[in-house]
Structures are given as structure tokens and as C-alpha cells.
């Protein structure tokens, strides 16, 4: 016997669906109500029948949703343009900016997954990876631990010793005062720190936060670098020991 389509009365005796059709007559025989199709998810419309989209990321938005599920901005463009967002940069609170400006900061990598943002309604500052903006973070996380290239930082750790020995050798070879070559050690420290910061960039870190440190205070740079990449403070300890040893090298 041919199975009935929806609303038909002829069906298989056991009432089982055949080729995707459910026997509604069997439901009625057993006093059951035929299942109704699940309603489609409602969407905002602008009055012309078209679903509304987020003014920031152009994603479709649904009725009853206050903020875009993709980027976190308000579904009301008027509210979204005036919505105030704040973000943290180099230990400073920046803003207010709009949601679209936050998106621009993320896509330009000025803000990353760990960057902090806040808007009215948040209980506290939140990392971007914990907000709706996390969907915009499509880059892998930075390398950590032993995966980071440490070649330059270990040369930097012994730079005071290398610089002092180099100045002494150059002074003796050129018959100039070793004291006049004092600039070799600072130049070596800054150069190696700059090169190491470029290696950190390649590993996925924003080394611009360390620029002021390697320009002026190498120990601070080494300390902050180790904290940033999740390593111990061995390079800093070696640098201090190298500096102490270099003081006792005869300079004639």
C-alpha cells in the first residue's frame, strides 16, 4: 500500500514513516496530535521584509537580541554608533570608541585576544577573548616557553662581558684608551635587545610594549620579556652576573 503524505488518510498499518512521510492518520487513531513544524527563527526587518544586519560586521541579527552575536555591537545602528567602549593599551585606559573602532583595532592587531575592553553593563574589564569580539580573533596565539627563539636573548645576557672584552681588545689593537670605547657595551646591549624584540614579533608578541625598556633599562627588558613569554628569569640573572664579572676585567 502506498504511504500517505501529510494530511492523507491511507497509510501503512503500523503507522511507520516511509520515504520520509509520517502517517498522520495513525496519530489520530491513537488520540495523538500530529507534530507541528518548528517555527523559523525570527529576524529583525526594516519594514520591507528584509532581515536586518549588524551595522558593524553585517551579520544577520534576530528579534529580541540586544547585541550582535558576532561582534558584540548593538543591533540598533543609532545606539551602536554612540555606544561607548573603552580598552587598555600599555597600561592606560583608552576611549571612548565605538564598536566599529574596536573591530578596526582588532583586525589591525592593535588589540589581541588578551587585550582588555569594557562598556556599560560589564561587571569588570574583560579580555577580548571572553567577549563577542572573540569571533574576530582569527590568528593563532603567541608561542610560549621553549618554542620562542631565545638565541638573541642569551647573547644579550652576556653582553656586558662581551662588550668589555671587545673594548679591551680593540683598545690594545688600536692603541687607544679603553675608556674612550665605553659606548661599545651599551650599543651591544641595545642592538641585541632590538633584535630579540623582532624575534618576539615573529613569535606572535607585541614587543612594542618593551621598546622603552630596551632603550633605557636592559634589566627591566629582560624581566618583562620573561614574564611575557612565560619563562623563568635566568637571562636576567646571567646578565647581572656578567655585569659583575666585567667590572673585574683589567682595562689598561
Rosetta blueprint (number, residue, H / E / L):
1 X L
2 X L
3 X L
4 X L
5 X L
6 X L
7 X L
8 X L
9 X L
10 X L
11 X L
12 X L
13 X L
14 X L
15 X L
16 X L
17 X L
18 X E
19 X L
20 X L
21 X E
22 X L
23 X L
24 X H
25 X H
26 X H
27 X H
28 X H
29 X H
30 X L
31 X L
32 X L
33 X L
34 X L
35 X L
36 X L
37 X L
38 X L
39 X L
40 X L
41 X L
42 X L
43 X E
44 X L
45 X E
46 X L
47 X L
48 X L
49 X L
50 X L
51 X E
52 X L
53 X E
54 X L
55 X L
56 X L
57 X L
58 X L
59 X L
60 X E
61 X L
62 X E
63 X L
64 X L
65 X L
66 X L
67 X E
68 X L
69 X L
70 X L
71 X L
72 X L
73 X L
74 X E
75 X L
76 X L
77 X H
78 X H
79 X H
80 X H
81 X H
82 X H
83 X L
84 X L
85 X E
86 X E
87 X E
88 X E
89 X E
90 X L
91 X L
92 X E
93 X E
94 X E
95 X E
96 X E
97 X E
98 X L
99 X H
100 X H
101 X H
102 X H
103 X H
104 X H
105 X H
106 X H
107 X H
108 X L
109 X L
110 X L
111 X L
112 X L
113 X L
114 X L
115 X L
116 X E
117 X E
118 X E
119 X E
120 X L
121 X L
122 X L
123 X L
124 X L
125 X L
126 X E
127 X E
128 X H
129 X H
130 X H
131 X L
132 X H
133 X H
134 X H
135 X H
136 X H
137 X L
138 X L
139 X L
140 X L
141 X L
142 X L
143 X L
144 X L
145 X H
146 X H
147 X H
148 X L
149 X L
150 X L
151 X H
152 X H
153 X H
154 X H
155 X H
156 X H
157 X H
158 X L
159 X H
160 X H
161 X H
162 X H
163 X H
164 X H
165 X H
166 X H
167 X H
168 X H
169 X H
170 X H
171 X H
172 X H
173 X H
174 X H
175 X L
176 X L
177 X L
178 X H
179 X H
180 X H
181 X H
182 X L
183 X H
184 X H
185 X H
186 X H
187 X H
188 X H
189 X H
190 X H
191 X H
192 X H
193 X H
194 X H
195 X H
196 X H
197 X H
198 X H
199 X H
200 X H
201 X H
202 X H
203 X L
204 X L
205 X L
206 X L
207 X H
208 X H
209 X H
210 X H
211 X H
212 X H
213 X H
214 X H
215 X H
216 X H
217 X L
218 X H
219 X H
220 X H
221 X H
222 X H
223 X H
224 X H
225 X H
226 X H
227 X H
228 X H
229 X H
230 X L
231 X L
232 X L
233 X L
234 X H
235 X H
236 X H
237 X H
238 X H
239 X H
240 X H
241 X H
242 X H
243 X H
244 X H
245 X H
246 X H
247 X H
248 X L
249 X L
250 X L
251 X L
252 X L
